[in-house]
Amino acid sequence: MNQYPDKTCEIENLVRHPKLVAAAIIGQKTQQRRDGVYAYPGEKFELDGVAFEVTTLTRSTLGDMSDADAQAEGYPNLAMYKALILSMHKGMEWNLDAKVWVHSFRRVDSAA
């Protein structure tokens, strides 16, 4: 029935960093990459009382990322996104073939 694998984490953990929550609320962040599945399309979640809905869930690699993808993640460009991810995950290497799940989402209120 579900074309996706089982979830590896709860939807409430999809977007957690306060700066990224703020970016999502103002529409600057519309995607979240994770190494596992946190939500399925159609699921809803809240960030600081603002409702969002997951619109798509796709599989991608870090090598597929572009500046536009980094901007959808809430960063100005890919170089800044990469630098932040590597600083947050000590010992991580930027493996272009590393697979990630791309959770795309949108606000569901009238301010979207």
Secondary structure, 3 states (H helix, E strand, C coil): CCCCCCCCCCHHHCCCCHHHHHHHHCCCCCEEEECCCCCCCCCEEEECCEEEEEEEEEEEEHHHCCHHHHHHCCCCCHHHHHHHHHHHCCCCCCCCCCEEEEEEEEECCCCC
